[in-house]
Amino acid sequence: MSGTFLGMPAFPEAARKAVADETLRGNLRHATHTIRAKRARAVSELSDWAALREAGKRIKDHTLRHLDRYLIQLEEAVTAAGGTVHWAADAHEANRIVAELVKATGESEVVKVKSMATQEIGLNEALEAEGIRAYETDLAELIVQLGGDRPSHILVPAIHRNRGEIRDIFRSRMGAWGRPAPEDLTDSPAELAEAARRHLREKFLRAKVAVSGANFMVAETGTLVVVESEGNGRMCLTLPETLISVVGIEKIVPTWRDLEVFLQTLPRSSTAERMNPYTSMWTGTTGSGTADVPRAFHLVLLDNGRTDTLADQVGRQALRCIRCSACLNVCPVYERAGGHAYGSVYPGPIGAILSPQLRGTGSEIDASLPYASSLCGACYDVCPVAIDIPEVLVHLRERVVEGGPVTRAGNKVVLKPAKGHAAERAVMRAARWAFSHPGALRAGQRLASRSRRFHPRTLPGPGRAWSASRDLPALPAEPFRDWWQRTHGGKEAR
């Protein structure tokens, strides 16, 4: 995963700071409520939405079960069409491959289509270390890049910024990256978009190399698909002479018929549109560098923890994700904490189950992410491929508690033993002894009931963190066993 997020605190600490930022919460509340309302209207137009959702789930599950076969088919098809396929086991290998490919062209800058995979591996930072400048061309990604910021949403990376903040970023930073923003720039969306367009136009026309991801890869023909709303992706995919696409191995679908399902569900779930304004598809090269196909095409197939995730029978459903971000827009935790608190390029509910599986670092933040949820289930209800995120969250919580955070040793995944808090271990030992001695348990229950008036409503010491947001349950006037004997003629409760 990207080094941009290394060293970040665990979710509870990061979320506590985010919740105190009233501007951030206002920005998030307005944006997520607007998007979710539009999505609900768009989805309600389809009478067969449930069937499409089930079809997407089954297609993804089938593909993941036979991933090896479809990846080989894809490689053969891409190669036959004139492209070159590279396999990257991790972020370091993928970054090295891309840097070498760019250097081979003699160029020192690239334009980029919005890509979660390249954010995941920290490609921009890796290219910069090699003397190569990467220009983001998606409007929201441009805002994040100019502001020296981090993305906080899968679909709208700058969702944490309002129009006034964006105007200030453009005014102060555009000049350092090329054409400066107009001095009289206002926070009008039209003016901000025009400033971005002028800033990027010259870079589109000058760039010889582009880097992209892909929303889907069609195994039967070797075709890659990018869907977007601004047109910047179309220009990056067609104008440069060399195109390098970094794509996670799970983004594959077997056939064009399968693709048709996702081209209906993705736009409605993400941008609340009936179809994407720009759907770009390309298959290999023409070899001549025509206006609509690059002269050279390289596909970097990225693993980076995906095969480890695939080995988990419960957790693997996270690989169905088509990056629509619908789960973020309905999540009450994300709405209040924002995306940065998740310490990953994948925030929100999907990030809480995907990041710990992909990274496998055993870090404090990865161990905390499965708990960054109320388990309300709203994320599952809106997921267009029916990922049961609450189920995976509980599964990962169990793995953290019983086996500890996941870490990697070479190619093996090992579980780091979880020690827990000393007070917690002591309480568990005492409970085990009490439940194995019925007489002592009965005496303790009676003593607790008779002294209930003196019990505190909150816990002292380390327990204060638990009871700070909840009262201890009030004890009954008598234990259940005594009540049963008193009301059932002295018969022992079983």
VOGURO-806038 format. One line per 2 residues: their letters; for each residue x, y, z of C-alpha. Coordinates in Angstrom, 3 decimals, m for minus. Layout:
BEGIN
A) X Y Z; ...
***
This chain:
BEGIN
MS) 0.000 0.000 0.000; 1.006 3.613 m0.404
GT) 3.664 4.959 1.901; 1.633 8.185 2.104
FL) m0.328 6.750 5.025; 2.534 5.190 6.958
GM) 2.784 6.298 10.576; m0.848 7.345 10.891
PA) m2.568 6.676 14.231; m5.183 3.993 14.774
FP) m8.728 4.786 13.698; m10.120 5.797 17.124
EA) m7.475 8.491 17.608; m7.670 9.776 14.025
AR) m11.481 9.784 14.107; m11.556 11.698 17.396
KA) m9.637 14.563 15.781; m11.749 14.479 12.626
VA) m15.050 14.579 14.510; m13.911 17.784 16.254
DE) m13.511 19.539 12.862; m16.891 21.186 12.263
TL) m16.003 22.346 8.737; m15.028 18.832 7.727
RG) m18.226 17.369 9.149; m20.309 19.967 7.354
NL) m18.599 19.265 4.034; m19.062 15.522 4.440
RH) m22.673 15.745 5.558; m23.693 17.904 2.609
AT) m21.838 15.825 0.017; m22.787 12.338 1.210
HT) m26.462 13.183 1.711; m26.652 14.732 m1.754
IR) m24.992 11.757 m3.455; m27.022 9.114 m1.600
AK) m30.321 10.810 m2.460; m29.436 10.985 m6.164
RA) m28.303 7.356 m6.143; m31.545 6.190 m4.563
RA) m33.546 7.892 m7.334; m31.349 6.440 m10.086
VS) m31.568 2.899 m8.705; m35.334 3.102 m8.232
EL) m35.732 3.543 m12.005; m34.714 m0.083 m12.612
SD) m37.305 m2.717 m11.803; m34.679 m5.466 m12.091
WA) m32.071 m3.867 m9.828; m32.117 m6.818 m7.409
AL) m31.526 m9.230 m10.301; m28.648 m7.111 m11.629
RE) m27.127 m7.016 m8.154; m27.314 m10.794 m7.840
AG) m25.889 m11.219 m11.348; m22.939 m8.974 m10.494
KR) m22.269 m10.951 m7.342; m22.330 m14.283 m9.170
IK) m20.136 m13.066 m12.029; m17.543 m11.788 m9.586
DH) m17.594 m14.948 m7.469; m17.267 m17.170 m10.550
TL) m14.355 m15.094 m11.838; m12.539 m15.182 m8.502
RH) m12.918 m18.983 m8.315; m11.296 m19.301 m11.750
LD) m9.035 m16.261 m11.578; m5.927 m18.118 m12.746
RY) m7.615 m19.268 m15.959; m9.068 m15.876 m16.828
LI) m5.814 m14.035 m16.139; m3.949 m16.291 m18.552
QL) m6.696 m15.781 m21.143; m6.417 m12.022 m20.663
EE) m2.636 m12.047 m21.063; m2.891 m14.013 m24.283
AV) m5.530 m11.671 m25.700; m3.635 m8.476 m24.767
TA) m0.418 m9.853 m26.237; m2.160 m10.919 m29.448
AG) m3.513 m7.365 m29.808; m0.034 m5.838 m29.593
GT) 0.147 m5.025 m25.888; 2.692 m6.162 m23.320
VH) 1.709 m7.709 m19.991; 3.785 m7.348 m16.825
WA) 3.097 m9.148 m13.533; 3.742 m7.310 m10.254
AD) 3.663 m9.220 m6.969; 3.674 m6.094 m4.801
AH) 3.779 m2.293 m4.829; 7.568 m2.103 m5.068
EA) 7.669 m4.297 m8.161; 4.812 m2.430 m9.838
NR) 6.459 0.954 m9.208; 9.768 m0.321 m10.559
IV) 8.125 m1.623 m13.736; 6.295 1.643 m14.424
AE) 9.360 3.783 m13.735; 11.477 1.678 m16.096
LV) 8.826 1.854 m18.820; 8.633 5.652 m18.571
KA) 12.415 6.027 m18.582; 12.621 3.820 m21.688
TG) 10.588 6.447 m23.576; 13.022 9.195 m22.615
ES) 10.243 11.212 m20.997; 10.292 12.773 m17.525
EV) 6.587 13.447 m17.011; 3.309 11.583 m17.354
VK) m0.377 12.446 m17.251; m2.616 10.243 m15.149
VK) m6.179 8.994 m15.229; m7.756 8.677 m11.775
SM) m6.651 5.293 m10.430; m7.102 3.709 m7.027
AT) m4.488 1.073 m7.825; m1.755 3.651 m8.453
QE) m2.714 5.433 m5.228; m2.581 2.107 m3.419
IG) 1.028 1.517 m4.444; 2.141 5.142 m4.028
LN) 3.104 5.446 m7.694; 3.299 9.250 m7.808
EA) 5.799 9.320 m4.961; 7.808 6.474 m6.485
LE) 7.991 8.231 m9.866; 9.018 11.496 m8.229
AE) 11.895 9.673 m6.531; 13.012 8.602 m10.032
GI) 12.848 12.155 m11.386; 9.484 11.684 m13.139
RA) 6.607 14.086 m12.497; 3.069 12.701 m12.577
YE) 0.180 15.107 m13.254; m3.258 14.104 m11.991
TD) m5.942 15.135 m14.498; m9.151 14.242 m12.657
LA) m10.494 17.468 m11.122; m10.787 16.124 m7.581
EL) m7.410 14.375 m7.787; m5.896 17.618 m9.096
IV) m7.267 19.464 m6.056; m5.748 16.873 m3.745
QL) m2.397 16.955 m5.551; m2.126 20.737 m5.688
GG) m3.049 20.985 m2.017; m0.417 18.454 m0.943
DR) m3.327 16.522 0.502; m4.562 12.923 0.611
PS) m7.732 11.564 m1.014; m10.595 10.957 1.386
HI) m13.234 9.324 m0.826; m13.111 6.692 m3.562
LV) m15.238 8.597 m6.065; m14.757 12.187 m4.881
PA) m11.215 12.350 m3.443; m11.607 16.017 m2.423
IH) m14.989 15.576 m0.747; m13.524 17.047 2.453
RN) m12.924 20.395 0.700; m15.514 23.081 0.057
RG) m15.519 25.519 m2.861; m13.782 28.286 m0.936
EI) m10.938 25.985 0.052; m10.562 24.779 m3.544
RD) m10.399 28.352 m4.828; m7.627 29.146 m2.331
IF) m5.674 26.038 m3.365; m5.908 26.967 m7.048
RS) m4.831 30.547 m6.386; m1.805 29.576 m4.306
RM) m0.601 26.408 m6.025; m1.419 26.397 m9.732
GA) 1.439 28.740 m10.599; 3.997 26.293 m9.194
WG) 2.665 23.519 m11.459; 2.279 25.498 m14.690
RP) m0.369 28.025 m15.696; m1.373 30.162 m12.663
AP) m5.012 30.594 m11.694; m6.673 33.930 m12.469
ED) m6.239 36.466 m9.654; m9.953 37.186 m9.633
LT) m10.937 33.511 m9.454; m14.132 33.004 m7.456
DS) m15.553 29.857 m5.880; m18.079 29.387 m8.695
PA) m18.016 25.725 m9.851; m17.927 26.846 m13.481
EL) m14.916 29.118 m12.878; m13.074 26.471 m10.871
AE) m13.645 23.883 m13.608; m12.459 26.340 m16.271
AA) m9.305 27.126 m14.292; m8.553 23.405 m14.041
RR) m9.244 22.929 m17.759; m6.814 25.694 m18.734
HL) m4.221 24.359 m16.321; m4.384 20.849 m17.799
RE) m4.883 21.551 m21.509; m1.226 22.166 m22.263
KF) m0.213 19.045 m20.333; m2.603 16.876 m22.356
LR) m1.207 18.151 m25.621; 2.441 17.838 m24.563
AK) 2.439 14.475 m22.771; 3.917 11.449 m24.544
VA) 3.191 8.967 m21.742; m0.012 8.340 m19.783
VS) m0.695 6.136 m16.768; m4.129 4.750 m16.001
GA) m5.935 2.078 m14.095; m9.012 0.303 m15.381
NF) m12.493 m0.324 m14.057; m12.729 m3.636 m15.890
MV) m10.685 m5.981 m18.071; m12.484 m8.331 m20.489
AE) m10.652 m11.659 m20.643; m12.068 m12.911 m23.944
TG) m10.723 m9.970 m25.991; m8.054 m8.336 m23.803
TL) m10.072 m5.120 m23.723; m9.659 m2.602 m20.906
VV) m12.442 m0.252 m19.808; m12.310 3.110 m18.053
VE) m15.497 4.933 m17.086; m15.409 8.599 m16.047
SE) m17.410 11.802 m16.126; m15.045 14.601 m17.099
GN) m13.356 13.619 m20.359; m9.845 13.891 m18.927
GR) m9.570 10.113 m19.023; m10.458 9.990 m22.708
MC) m7.679 12.498 m23.488; m5.105 10.590 m21.422
LT) m6.040 7.307 m23.070; m5.917 8.563 m26.657
LP) m3.418 11.423 m27.038; m0.121 10.020 m25.620
ET) 2.040 7.632 m27.624; 2.591 5.238 m24.683
LI) m0.096 4.056 m22.279; 0.717 2.179 m19.066
SV) m2.223 0.705 m17.138; m1.811 m0.582 m13.576
VG) m4.754 m2.813 m12.699; m5.580 m5.100 m9.790
IE) m5.958 m8.729 m10.837; m9.517 m8.826 m9.454
KI) m10.788 m6.273 m12.017; m11.242 m8.952 m14.679
VP) m14.567 m10.154 m16.118; m14.816 m13.160 m18.445
TW) m16.925 m11.802 m21.331; m18.554 m8.720 m22.853
RD) m21.907 m10.044 m21.724; m20.666 m9.933 m18.140
LE) m19.408 m6.390 m18.611; m22.900 m5.276 m19.639
VF) m24.178 m5.955 m16.105; m21.618 m3.675 m14.470
LQ) m22.061 m0.888 m16.990; m25.606 m0.646 m15.634
TL) m24.896 m0.934 m11.914; m21.656 1.055 m11.567
PR) m22.799 4.486 m12.829; m26.068 4.385 m10.884
SS) m24.306 3.352 m7.674; m21.452 5.834 m7.977
TA) m22.440 9.054 m9.763; m26.195 8.352 m9.837
ER) m26.136 8.497 m13.645; m27.909 6.134 m16.018
MN) m24.633 5.724 m17.888; m21.174 7.225 m17.647
PY) m20.598 10.277 m19.866; m17.296 8.749 m21.025
TS) m16.798 4.997 m21.380; m13.412 4.368 m23.004
MW) m12.420 0.905 m24.221; m9.201 m0.150 m25.932
TG) m7.697 m3.408 m27.076; m3.939 m3.462 m27.575
TT) m2.424 m1.050 m30.116; m2.509 m0.303 m33.822
GS) 1.270 m0.007 m33.972; 1.023 3.353 m35.703
GT) 0.000 5.667 m32.886; m3.256 6.861 m34.430
AD) m5.436 9.477 m32.806; m7.464 6.987 m30.792
VP) m5.014 4.194 m29.875; m1.503 4.550 m28.390
RA) 1.520 3.241 m30.245; 2.653 1.204 m27.210
FH) 0.452 m0.310 m24.506; 1.669 m1.934 m21.273
LV) m0.605 m3.676 m18.771; 0.783 m4.129 m15.247
LL) m1.262 m6.752 m13.407; m1.063 m6.006 m9.688
DN) m1.360 m8.562 m6.894; m0.218 m6.685 m3.768
GR) m2.050 m8.901 m1.280; m4.988 m9.910 m3.460
TD) m4.148 m13.614 m3.657; m3.769 m13.661 0.138
TL) m7.220 m12.114 0.403; m8.573 m14.657 m2.059
AD) m7.458 m17.451 0.269; m9.863 m16.248 2.982
QV) m13.283 m17.799 2.323; m15.128 m15.015 4.156
GR) m12.865 m12.053 3.437; m12.485 m12.748 m0.283
QA) m15.860 m11.189 m1.077; m14.162 m7.801 m0.645
LR) m12.526 m8.498 m4.025; m15.939 m8.191 m5.687
CI) m15.761 m4.440 m5.100; m16.210 m2.306 m8.243
RC) m15.203 0.924 m6.426; m18.579 2.628 m6.690
SA) m18.269 4.208 m3.195; m21.986 3.759 m2.407
CL) m21.093 2.254 0.973; m19.209 5.410 1.989
NV) m22.150 7.676 1.261; m24.537 5.809 3.595
CP) m22.101 5.018 6.401; m22.758 7.010 9.603
VY) m19.164 6.471 10.739; m17.613 7.731 7.505
ER) m19.963 10.731 7.447; m18.618 11.876 10.810
AG) m14.983 10.787 10.676; m14.136 11.336 7.005
GH) m11.787 9.321 4.848; m8.400 10.315 6.261
AY) m9.141 8.632 9.586; m9.010 5.226 7.863
GS) m5.325 5.653 7.031; m5.728 4.171 3.564
VY) m6.618 5.110 0.000; m9.640 2.862 0.548
PG) m11.736 4.612 3.217; m15.166 3.872 4.598
PI) m16.752 0.443 5.049; m15.009 m1.165 2.071
GA) m11.669 0.184 3.259; m12.288 m1.224 6.724
IL) m12.361 m4.743 5.256; m10.083 m4.356 2.229
SP) m7.102 m2.477 3.644; m6.336 m4.881 6.521
QL) m6.432 m7.796 4.087; m4.302 m6.181 1.376
RG) m1.701 m4.625 3.627; m1.204 m7.401 6.141
TG) 1.311 m5.307 8.082; 0.047 m6.047 11.558
SE) m0.005 m2.297 12.241; m2.165 m0.704 14.914
ID) m4.357 1.023 12.348; m5.048 m2.189 10.418
AS) m6.045 m3.933 13.639; m8.418 m1.058 14.466
LP) m10.173 m0.740 11.083; m12.549 m3.726 11.504
YA) m13.944 m1.884 14.535; m14.594 1.331 12.569
SS) m18.244 0.424 12.112; m21.562 0.306 13.937
LC) m22.525 m2.839 11.966; m25.768 m1.132 10.940
GA) m25.725 m2.932 7.583; m26.484 0.100 5.388
CY) m23.319 m0.615 3.384; m24.522 m4.104 2.476
DV) m27.940 m2.801 1.446; m26.504 m0.432 m1.175
CP) m23.602 m2.553 m2.466; m24.231 m3.358 m6.168
VA) m22.330 m6.654 m5.869; m23.807 m7.643 m2.477
ID) m20.616 m7.636 m0.407; m21.695 m8.497 3.130
IP) m19.390 m5.956 4.739; m20.754 m6.468 8.292
EV) m20.042 m10.198 8.009; m16.456 m9.551 6.948
LV) m15.994 m6.929 9.671; m17.044 m9.422 12.356
HL) m14.810 m12.054 10.760; m11.812 m9.721 10.836
RE) m12.565 m8.707 14.425; m12.481 m12.372 15.356
RV) m9.178 m12.758 13.551; m7.691 m9.772 15.376
VE) m8.851 m11.010 18.780; m8.029 m14.693 18.371
GG) m5.047 m14.615 16.092; m3.833 m11.075 16.230
PV) m3.110 m8.757 13.335; m1.895 m10.302 10.097
TR) 1.712 m9.922 9.040; 3.731 m11.276 6.127
AG) 6.907 m13.353 6.239; 8.094 m13.795 2.676
NK) 5.186 m15.265 0.743; 3.473 m16.645 3.834
VV) 0.716 m15.028 5.872; 1.150 m15.538 9.608
LK) m0.927 m14.478 12.591; 0.716 m12.428 15.285
PA) m0.465 m13.586 18.742; m2.799 m11.110 20.394
KG) m1.908 m10.314 24.005; m4.742 m7.968 24.954
HA) m4.841 m5.747 28.043; m3.582 m7.156 31.347
AE) m6.807 m6.165 33.132; m8.888 m7.855 30.442
RA) m6.898 m11.077 30.776; m7.343 m10.991 34.565
VM) m11.110 m10.510 34.274; m11.382 m13.398 31.807
RA) m9.430 m15.701 34.139; m11.688 m14.740 37.065
AR) m14.823 m15.322 34.989; m13.576 m18.730 33.891
WA) m12.980 m19.755 37.509; m16.389 m18.427 38.672
FS) m18.361 m20.182 35.929; m16.641 m23.459 36.768
HP) m17.638 m23.154 40.476; m21.471 m22.845 40.688
GA) m21.529 m22.267 44.447; m19.102 m19.372 44.248
LR) m21.021 m17.915 41.287; m24.326 m18.074 43.201
AG) m22.794 m16.399 46.247; m21.267 m13.668 44.090
QR) m24.570 m12.985 42.353; m26.415 m12.632 45.675
LA) m23.741 m10.320 47.074; m23.811 m8.177 43.947
SR) m27.616 m7.834 44.048; m27.749 m6.917 47.735
SR) m25.017 m4.257 47.342; m26.328 m2.846 44.055
RF) m27.136 0.578 45.551; m23.421 1.166 46.092
HP) m22.316 0.201 42.577; m20.831 2.994 40.387
RT) m22.426 3.809 37.031; m19.004 4.063 35.381
LP) m15.826 2.022 35.668; m12.607 3.347 37.182
GP) m9.113 3.110 35.696; m8.729 1.411 32.309
GR) m12.452 0.615 32.271; m13.286 4.320 32.039
AW) m12.733 4.256 28.271; m15.560 1.706 27.921
SA) m18.033 3.318 30.303; m17.374 6.910 29.195
SR) m20.044 6.526 26.519; m22.371 4.053 28.269
DL) m23.695 3.331 31.779; m23.108 0.005 33.442
PA) m26.304 m2.084 33.398; m28.284 m1.936 36.628
LP) m28.327 m5.186 38.609; m31.719 m6.771 39.472
AE) m32.963 m6.932 43.023; m32.281 m10.680 43.137
PF) m30.419 m13.201 40.958; m32.394 m15.124 38.354
RD) m31.919 m18.437 40.192; m33.372 m17.012 43.430
WW) m36.306 m15.482 41.533; m36.997 m18.813 39.822
QR) m36.963 m20.783 43.062; m39.213 m18.233 44.737
TH) m41.797 m18.201 41.908; m41.682 m21.885 40.920
GG) m42.047 m23.633 44.245; m38.396 m24.082 45.059
KE) m37.467 m25.915 41.858; m33.887 m25.349 40.711
AR) m33.542 m23.439 37.410; m31.726 m25.416 34.754
***
